Amino acid sequence: MIDDPYPEKWQDLQLGVRRIFRNVGLSADVEVDLVTPRGLVNVDVLAIDGQSVDKIKYIVECKNWGKTIPQSVVHSFTTVMGETGANIGFIISKHGLQSGAKEYTRNTNIVGLTYLEFQQRYFEAWWKRYFCPRIGDAADRVLQYTEEFNRYRDKEYNKLPPEKKKEFDHLRSQYMVHSMTFSMFNFPTLSSKLNTGTLLDVPSDLEGFKKNVLSSIAPGIEWHCTTFRGLLGIILEFLQDVEAEFNSLFGGYIFDIEPVSGVGEEGPPIEDECL
């Protein structure tokens, strides 16, 4: 799945839940103190969907135990949910809830999940909002070198000495398909109506995606990883290495243009916990 479903430490479970929430666009933190009528209560993970009309609040209890979670834990968590005004509560663990605990949560706003089930619940959102855009953006940087028409690239190309032009032509031929195809991962973000078949389908499993999609994009390349986050890291590294080969011919990335003051400037960088 997205990450290893069986983290060794409870801190890793907390951080993993926070990271997935952040990847799909929520604000999230671990070890948050919340004010209740009984005083401060510390929760493992607090996440807020700032894009929703009512700013939906999630509270997560993480239990990296080697056994199923008893009903007593659910009872305590119910109190926290009620006193903090949370909309949805997750109890995330290695092995899920005991039968009595499952029955207790029926028809409530509390959901018991294994970490694997939590990842499955949010995989499609993670795929569309995080995995695909990051690959598409990285590929777009390479695509500017390899695309058929680019006047700025051609202008810089004409300045190169003959031996570097020959090297550029070889690189462009070698990576044209890779950059074009990987850039298509941005299509779901640009328009939900665009569809290129298997390429943009949400994959059901990692090995199937490698075999059915990546083997056609980059035949001969082995993608050694056991999670989709690991795969994301490998693909990004591949695209960054390709870009670096082009950059070396020109002495740097030739498409970076200084923004006009007050126009196109970005705010402070957002914390990135992707890898």
N, C-alpha and C positions, 0 to 999 in steps of 0.2 A: 504493500500500500504506500501511503505517503511517506511514512517513517516506520522504523522498527516498532511493531506493536507490543513488544515486551521489553520496555526500558529497564535497566538494572536498578536505578535509583528513583525514589519518589520525586526528587527534584527534577529529574529528567522528564518524568511524566507531566509535572506542572508546566515546565518550559515548553514541552512539546504541544500541549493543549493551547498555551498562549500563542505559540508561533503559528499554529494552524488558524486560530481565530484572526490573528493579525494578517495572515496571508490572504484571507477571504474578505478583508476590508473592515473588520471590527477593531475597535480599540480594546486592548486587553493588557492586564497586569497580573502578577502573582503576588501572594501574601499581602492582600489589601485589607486594611482595617476599615470596617463600616460601623456607623453609629446606629445603635438599636436602643429600645427602651431599657435594656439591661446593661447598656454600656457598649464599649467597643467589641466587635466580633471580627476575628481575622478569617478571611476566606482564602482558599487556595488559589482560585482564579476568578477574576471579575472581568467580564467582557460586555461591551455596550455597542449596539448597532446604531451608530450615529446617523446612518442613512435612512433608518426607518422613521416613520412619522412619530411614534411614541418612544423613540430611543430605547428599544427593547434591551433589558438588562438580563444577562446570564450570570449565574453563580455556579461554580464548579467545585465539587469536593473530589480530590484525587486520592485514591487508595491503591497504592502499589503493593497490595498484600498478596500472599501466596494462596489465599483462600477466598471463597465467595463472601460477599458483604452481608452481614446480618441485619435484621429489621431494626435493631437499636440505633444503628448509624443513620438509617432513614428517618427515624423519629427525631433525632437531634437536628438533622438537616432540614426537616419540615419547619421546625421552630425558626431556624435562621432564615429560611425563605420567607416566612410570614413577617418577620420583624424587619427585614431589609427591603421589602417591596420588590423583590426580584420577580421577573416574568417567567423565566425558565430556569430550572435547576438540573444540573447533570451530576450524577455520581459515577465517576469514571474509574475503572479498576481493571486488573488483569483478568479476572474470572467472572465478573458480573455479580448480580445479586442472588441471595438465597431465595427460595420459592416464596417464603413469607414476606420478604422485603419486596419482591416483585408484585405480589398481590396488594401490598399496602400502597404502592405507587400508582396502582391502576386508577384511572380517572383523576389524576393529579397533574400538576405542572412540573413534576419531578420525573426524570428519566434515568434509569440505570443502564450504563453502557460499558462494554469493555473498550479499551483504547483502540482496538481494531474496529469495533463498530462505530466509534466516534469518527474515525478517519473515513470510513465508508459513508457515513452520514453527510460529511462535508466534502467528499472527494470531487464531485462534479463542480461545485463552486470553486474549489481550490484549483482544479484543472483549467477552468475558463477564466478565472480572475487573476491567477498567479502563474501557473506553469506556462500556458500558451503565450500570454503577453510578454513574459521575460524572454522566451525564445524568439518570438517575433521581433522584439526590439533589438536584440543582439544581432539577428540575421539581417535586419534592415541596414545596419551599419556596414555590413559586408556587401549587401546588395548594391549599394551606391557605387562600389568598385566594379561589380560584375554585370550590372544591368545593361541592356542594349544601348540605351541612349542616356547620356549624362554629360551635359556640356561642360560643367565645371571639372569633372574627372578628365574629360578629353583635353581640356586646356592644360591641366597639370601633366597629363600623359605626354603631350607634345614637347614638354620641357625635359623629359627624361633622355639620357644618353641611350644609344641603340641597344646596349647589352641589358639595360634595365627595362627597356620596352619589351624585349624578348622575354624576360623573366615575368613581367606583368602579364603578357599575353598567355603564357603558360599557366599562371595562377588563375587568371580569369576563366580560362577554359576548364581548369580542374575543379573550380568551386562554383561555377555558375548555377548548376542545378541545386547544389546544397543550399546556397544562399536564397535562391528564389523559392524553393520549397519550404524551408524553415521560416521564411518571412510570412508565409501563408498562415502560420499559427496565429497571427494577429487578426485574421479575418473574423473569428467569432466576436471579437471586441468591436470591430468596425461595423459589422452588420450581422444580425442573427439570421438573415435570409440567405447569406452566402453559405454554400455547402460544397465541399469537394470530396464527399464520400468518406472513406475510411480515415483519411488524414485528420479530419476535424471531429470525428466521432469521439465521445468520451470513452476511453479504453476500459475494458473490463478486467484486464490483468496485465502485468508488466511484461512478461515474456511474450505474450501475444502481440503487444504493441511493438516490441523490438522486432519480432518476426514479420509482422504484417505491414508495418509502417516504416520503421527506421531502415530495414534492410532494402527497401525500395528507394529511399532518399539517399542513403550512403552505403551502397553495397560494399562488403569487404571490411567494414569497420565493426569491431567488437565493442559492445557497450556493457562493460562489466560492472554491474550494480544490482542491488537487491531491493531497492525502494525507488519510487518515482522521484523523491527529492534527490537521491543519489544520481539518478539519470539526468535530472535537470542540471545538476552541477557539471556532469561530464559534457553534456551538449553545449552548455555555456562556455566551458573551457575550450572546447573544440572551435566554436565560433570566434572566441577571443584570440585563439592562436592563429586562425586564418586571417582575421583582421590585422594582427600584428605582422604577418608576412607582407601584406599589402602596405601597411604603414611604413615598414622598413625601407621600401623602395622610394618613398616620398619624404622620409624624414619625420613622419608623424601623420596623424589622421587629418586628411586634407579638407574634410567637410565641416570641421568645427569653425563656426562663425561667431564672432563676438556680438552679443545682442546690443541693440541700440538702447541707451540709458532709459529705463522706465518701460521698455517694451520687450516682452518675451522673457523677462527675468523670472527666475523661479524662487520660491520661498526656501526656507531652511530645509536641509535634507531630512527625509523621513527615515527612521531607524529601520534597517534592513536585516532581517534575521533569517534570510533564505537558506544559507548553507552552513 
